[in-house]
Amino acid sequence: MLELTNSANLAFLAFAVWLTACLCGFARAPWSARTAAILFGLGSAIALGSAFASSSGASMPAWIGIAGQRCDLLADSLSRWFVGLIGMVGLIISIYTPGYLSAYKGKARPGLVWSGLAALFISMSGVVLARNAVLFFVFWETMALSSFLLVATEHEKLSVRRAAAIYLGATRLGSGFLMAGFIWVYAISGSWDFASWTIHSSQATGPAAMIAIGLLVKAGSWPFHIWLPIAHPVAPSPVSAVMSGVMIKTAIYAIFRFFVFGGIDAPWLGWVLVGLGAVSAFWGVLFALLQHNLKRLLAYSSVENIGLILLAIGLALVARGAHLDAVASLAIGAALFHTLNHGMFKSLLFLCAGTVDSCTHTKELDQLGGLIKKMPWTAAGFAVGSASICALPPLNGFASEWLLYRGFFGFASNANSGETRLLGLLLMGWLALVGALALACFVKAFGIAFLASPRSSQAEKATEGSPGMSIAVISLAAVCLVLGLGSSSVWAVMGQLGLVQGELQGAVPIVPLVAGALAIIGLLYVWVRSLRNRRQSRSYVTWDCGFGPLSARSQYTAASFAQPITRLFGVLYKYDIEIDVERKHHKNFASKVSISSSHEPYLESRFYTPILKSAVHFSERLLMRLQAGSIHQYLLFMVIVLGIMLWIGGGK
């Protein structure tokens, strides 16, 4: 009998409901999409409930297995934390997506989108619940395939097919490294079960490197991030919200599973994650600031936040190696909390971007403007998400980044050598730089998109999204506020789950900061009112330089807003400004002047592009030789590959 107080059994039930939704979505009947949406939401609610049930395992019947491994699920504390994130985002997506798809008519069958989402949520939940490498990898590959199909929703467009192909190639690269690492660990331990994986020091170096690369590709960390800003702009916005808010976090889960709470102990990995996290955070926010496409901007900001999470995990591993247990626990809490928080506010931002896109039919910032009057609920949601991602109190982004600051301060205060103490302080300064750039980036995004005057007819005619879309946005905004104000309670929950040790020394100072800010704002308001009462107000026409009434062309553009900052870091990319002058009636007087900017990252143009061209050239020449049309040659290749596999497999 199914025990519904058991987390893993509830997860089984959620799988069954999601699978039913997936099958319903394939039907062509008029009821199929609506039924799939209802079942998808029900499955997400059950998955969310499983995070709060008792922790336990669940097993399939003995005759059900894969490659001799039982299909068992384990819902320990770490799994429940991530299942809660998956269920929460899934529930919001089930509310938002019907309204979004109604404006998506003619581009894709809604039922197929629901089928893809259901398959994606089954696989993501399976990844965080699997207790052996074989089952983990089956779910991992299902997650890659289902997300690829969702990215390719509008496959009639060449740009979409190209982006989906690049994303699929990135998943193949990551899966290859991950499989190699799993096989290597199996060769050492003789087991596929995660509980039996215990390897240390030099023995762990090779497999740890393979597994880490595979997971960093999926997470979108620098320098493996190039698929993120390519895939997100072409995918439907609910899909982007799931992929950025949840799917890339399955890689973070695996890093926790194998390296933080697991038995793979590679002493060098902590410093590698700190370095990659620092570069990823800076790189992501800098290139987000350069973007003019709203969804591409949000995709690059995911690279930044993955960097912050990796910084926290790396700090935890380094502090543990230095026997600074309190600092390690604080860093683990910061990483887990920011993983949850990023899932909330990044999903919120992508859903707001989806509403803007569906109502204005553009994602280009320079074609938006003035939307705060046309779309007040979406503007409010985007403002909350922007404040949260910039770590402004009282929202959840501030709470988790505050824990990370405290972790680095504790490391700088208690490290064994002066060099490592100095490094801890420098990393705090690096976090402050990243935070300042993030603030500039989202002031630009919100200001250009929602404030001032409309810059196009699409923005002028925009209206608010459907009630379901607005409810989803406001619900996520409320969750961001609740998680921020209740940050101490979140730490207590992590302590009860055994994910962190000890109580949080000193509460996150959200309430004092908010109270102080409100007091200052109140005093300024009283002061300004008193000045107005003393002086008679006068009205003037705005100085227009003789050009007449100011228009939308007089406003800042996305490029002009970011240009002073982006010029500071020009060593990382090629930044060009092109000026096009049209002269219709007189050669000395311009009738129209157009200015456009472009940037080309040197990492892609000087590193990835030559490698890809060489790989394509090599593969084309190789295929020309292999495809000789001889059945005997094909059979010979198959025998050779089979012999190699038998030789490797017979080593045990």
JOZIJO-V113791 format. One record per helix or strand of 2 or more residues. SS is the DSSP state (alpha for helix, beta for strand). FROM is the first residue (numbers start at 1). LEN is the number of residues. If there is no record, write none. Layout:
SS,FROM,LEN ; SS,FROM,LEN
This chain:
alpha,7,20 ; alpha,32,19 ; beta,56,4 ; beta,65,2 ; beta,69,2 ; beta,72,4 ; alpha,77,26 ; alpha,110,20 ; alpha,133,19 ; alpha,158,32 ; alpha,194,3 ; beta,199,2 ; alpha,201,19 ; alpha,228,4 ; alpha,237,11 ; alpha,249,12 ; beta,264,2 ; alpha,269,22 ; alpha,294,28 ; alpha,325,36 ; alpha,365,3 ; alpha,371,4 ; alpha,376,14 ; alpha,396,19 ; alpha,418,33 ; alpha,457,4 ; alpha,467,19 ; alpha,487,11 ; alpha,510,25 ; alpha,552,3 ; alpha,558,15 ; beta,573,10 ; beta,592,10 ; alpha,602,25 ; alpha,631,19
